[in-house]
Amino acid sequence: MRSLRRLRLLAMTGSLLAACGPGRAPAVPEEVLPLASDTVEAAWGTIPVAAPTGANRWAVVAGDWDAAAIADFGSRTMTPLGGRKQSAYVHPFAVFNRGDTVFLSDWGKRRTTVWSGQGELIDSIPAADALRGSLPRARDAAGQFYFELMPVAGRDGSGNRDSAAIVRAPRSYARFDTAAQLAPLDLKEMQRENSRRFERLVFSGTDEWGIWPDGTIWVARLLRNQIETIDPLGKRHRGPELPDPVFEVTQADRDRYLQGFPNDTRPNEADLPFALIHPPFVAAFNGPGASIWLEKSKPVLDSVRRIHVLDREGNLKRTFRLHGAGRMIAVGDSAILVAEQFAQGIRLMQVKIPAEAPRPIQ
């Protein structure tokens, strides 16, 4: 599968996917997202992850800084989740929501804590020992949890040539069912001192996934740049391939990546396996209703990032242009949350989703 993906992507390099045709989604007019009028700042050095928790409120987690907070754009405040003296979590690293309820993953205490939209602790869920201590990444309306179970890498990393699995389990962890498979990572065998290791290609991307309340799983597939859905009975549906330019990984991209390392630990460019092209998307989120929001790739020197909004069938409905260096980190009912780094830390920006223009009567 790896060689098939590389051959396909190489053949597409420098070209633009056709706007329409068999199995291809038609392009839609681009809309410009408005500038953010509300901002909240945090003294973190890396882009966080987030989930909506009510109007103008977001749960935000900076794993490298052991920080979890509620960003409130109504009061323009950033408040530690559970208060400054909380003891419910130690090393938070991920967050998701179901309605206004927030689920915070903590590898320090090997559990997921559950919080109300007002920031009150209401439950604590242990890690799944049967899944090598994995913590859930999503929950459906029936209370079932969904995990991403990575393969066992092994000493040389060769185990990562296998697929990761999306596993479903009830709250009791009484059983675990494999609901879907994700594409294996793009790897390259590298010489490291007296041994060889399989290492992931920088900029290679991964399949992204999410859950709808009814238990349907959606997977954004890298290989064909499309959405695949799997309903609770196992029925599969594939949407059309999305129209995207293919961006080559340039020297500027590699230089910027290396600049992210401290000077005393910065590797040599030749010691890293870089992908030849960027993936079609870098992140995916549940949106209002049953929509899926894909954050698209862009070259480092490009000041515009595109966002695709897809319906439940994987059809392209809207395309937004996000100007600046910000990254989309969450989608709410009426706004998206964007984060960008600046000299003093991270700036969070709430961007209103423009109303959809009425369509002409046929």
N, C-alpha and C positions, 0 to 999 in steps of 0.2 A: 504493500500500500504506500509505503514511503516513496519508493521509486516512481510509482504512478503519479503521486502528488507532485513530485519535483518535475517530471516530464510535462505534466499539464501546465504547471505554473511557468516553467521556462518557455513553453510555447506561447504563453500569453504575455510575457514580459514586453513592455513598451507598447502594448496595444490596449484598446478599450473594448470591454465587452459590449456586444451589440445591444442597442437600446430595446429591441424587441426581437422576437423570433421564437422558435420551438423551445419551450422550457425556460425562457428568459422573461424576467419581469420587465415591463416597460418603464422607462425613466419617467420621473415626475418633476414638475418645476421646483426649483430650489427656493426655500424661504429662509430669511435671515432671522436668527434668534435675536431678540432685543438685548440691549446692554443691561447688565444686572443693576438694579437700583438699591438692593439690599446686600450688605456684606457683613461677615463676621470673621474675625481673625483668631488664629491659634499659633502658639510658638512651637510648631512642629516642623521637622525638616524633611518630611516625606508626605506624599499624597495619601490621604486616608481613604477608608471605605465608609459607606454610609447606607442608611435606610430611612425612608420617611416614617414619621410617627405623629401624624396629625397635621393640620394646616399650619404652615410656616415653621414646623419643627422637624428636626432630623436627628437621628442617632448617628454619631460619628465616632469612628474608631481609628486610632493611630497605633498600630501594633508595635512599631519600632520604639514608641515612647510610652508603652504600657498605659495608654490613655483611652478612655471612653467618655463621651460627653453628649449633652443635648445642645444642639445649635438652635437657638430660638430667634428667628428673624423678626418676630413681633417686637421683642424687647432688645434685639441685637446683642444677645448674651450667649456665652458658652459656659455651661454648667456641668461639672463632672457627674456622670451617671451614678445615682445613688448617694451623691454628696461627697465632699472632700475626705471624709473619714470612713468611707465605705470599706467593707472587708469581704464583699461577695465575690470579687474577681481580683486576679493578680496580673495576668498577662493576656489581656484581651487581644484578639487578632481578626475577628470577623463578626459581622452583624447581618441579620435579616429581619424582616417583619412579616406579620400576618395581620392585616388591618392596622390598628394602633398599637398592637402588642409587639415588643421588641425582643429578639433572641440574640444574646451576646455570647459568642464562643470564647472560652478562656482555656488556653493550653496549660496555664500554671496550675489550676485546680482541676483540670481534666473534666470540665463540665460546661454546660450551657445554662446561663442564668436567664430568666424570663422576667421582663419588666413591663409595667403598664405604660401607657402613653404619657402619664404624669411623672414617670421615673421612679415608681415604687416596685420593689422586688416582690414577685408573686410566685415564683417557682424556680426549681433548680433541677437540671436534668444531667445525669452522669454521662460520661463518654461510653461509647459502645465497645465493650471489651471484645465482642465477637468480630468487630471490624477494626481490630488493632488500635483501639482507642480513638476512633474517628468521632468527630462531632458533627451534628446535622448542619445542613446548609439551607434547608427550606422546609416548610410545613404546609400541608393542604388543609382545606376546610374540615375534613374529617379527623384531623389531629395526627395524621401520619407524617413521619419525618423522612427526609431524603438526604442521603449521604453521597459524597464522592469518594469512592474507594480507589486509591492509587495502587498500581501493581508494586510488588516488592522489588526495589531497584537492584538489590544484590551489591556485592562489593565493587564490581566493575561497571555498574549502571546498566547492564544489559537487560535487566528485568523491565526497564522502562520502554522496551520495544513492544510490550503487551498493552492492551487497552485498559483504561480506567473504567470503572463501573459506577452507574448511578443505582444506589441501593435504597429500597423503601422498607420502612419498619413502623409498626404501631408504637404508641407512647410507651407501652410496656416492654418493648424490645423482645417480644415473645417469638418473633420470626423476622427473617430478613430475606427480601426478594430482590433479585437483580432486575431492574426495570428497563435499563438501557445501557449501551456501551458507548464510550467516547473514543475518538480516533487516537492512536498512539502518538506520543511526542515525536517530533522530528529530531533525530539524533545523528551525531557523527562520532566515529571512533577516533579518539585522540591519544597521542603518546604523552604520558605523564611520568617522568623520571624512569623508573624501571618497570612500569606497567602501562597498560592501555585501558582507557575508560570510554564508555559511551556517554556523551554529553549533549545536552539539548542545544540546538542552534539558537543563537541570540536573534531576536525578532521573529521567531518562527510561528508564534501564536498557538492557541489551543481552541478546541471546541468549547463553547459556552452554553450554559443551560439554565433553566428555571422551571417553576411549577405554577400552574394555575389552580385556583381553589378546588376545582372538581377532580384534581389528581392527574390531569394531563401534563405530561412532560414535554417541554419544547427544547430542542437542541439546535443551536446555531452551528452549522457544519462548515468547517474551513475548506474542505476539499472542493466542494461545489458552490460555496458561498450561498447557502440556502438554509431555510428553516425546516427541520423535521419534527413532527409531533408524534407522541406515543400516548394513546388514551389508556385509561385504567384497565381495559381489556386487552391491551397489546396491539391494537390496530394502529398502523403507521400511515402518515401522510407527509409528503414532501412538497414544499412550496417551490416556486420558480427560482432559478438562479438570479442573483441580484446584479444590477448593472454597476460596475465599478472599474475605475482605472487601476492598473497594476503599477505599483511604485517600486522601483529598484532600491535596494539598500545601498546608499551612497557613502562616500568617504566622510561626509559631514555627519551622517547618522552614526557611523562607527565612532567618530571622534567625540560626539556628544555623549554617547553611551560610556565611553572610557572616562570622560570627565566626571562621571558620577562616582568614581572611586576616589578615596583619599590618595594624595600623592605618593605616600609611602607604601601603599598596597596596590597601586594601579597596575594591572597586567599589561603585557605587550599585546598589541592588536593581533599579531601572528599566533598568539597562544590561545585565542578564542575562536570557536566555530561560529561564524556569522551566516545567517540565511542570505540567499541571493535577492529575495524580494520581501516586502512587508506582507503580512497576512491581510485579508480583506477587512477584518475588524479586530479590535483589541479589547472590547468589553461589550456585554449585553445585559439588559435589564428588563424586568417586568414594568409595563407602563399602565396608564389608565385603561380600564376595561380589560380586554385580553390582548392589548398591544404589546409588541416587543420593540425595544429601542436598541439599535446597534450603533456603537461608537466606532467610526471607521478609522482606518490607518491614515497617516499622512507623513510625508518626509519632514525631517526636523526643521528644514528651512521654510516650510510652508506655514503661513499664518492662519490658515483656515482649516478647520476640522469639520467633516460632514457627519451627520447623524441620520440614519435611516429609521423610519417608523413603519412597522409591519403589522398587518392584521393577524388574526388567529390562523389564517390559512397560509401565512408567510408571504402575502402579497405586499409589495411596496406601496404605501399610501402617502407618505410625506417624506421630504428630504429637507433637513435644516442645515444651515451653515453657522458654525460657532467660531467667531473670530477671537484671536488671541491664543495664549499658551495654555489656557485652562483645559482640564479634563472633566468629563461628565462622570460623576461618581454615584448618582442615585436619581430616580425618577419618581415623582409623586403624582397626585391627581391633577394638579394644575401648574406644577413647576418642576424644573429639574435643578439638581444641585451640582454646581461646578466648583472645582478646586484648582488653584494655581499657586505655585511657589513664588515667593518674593524674598527679599533680603532678610526680613525678620521672621519668616515662618511660612504659614499657609493662609491664603485668603479664600474663604468660602463665599460663594455667590449664588443667590437664589434667582433663577431666571424663569420668568413666566412663560408658559407654553402658549403661543399665539392661537387664537381661535381659528378653526379651520374655515377657510373661505367657502361660501356656498357654491355648489357645483351648478353649471348651466343645465337648464332643462333640455333633455334630448328631444 
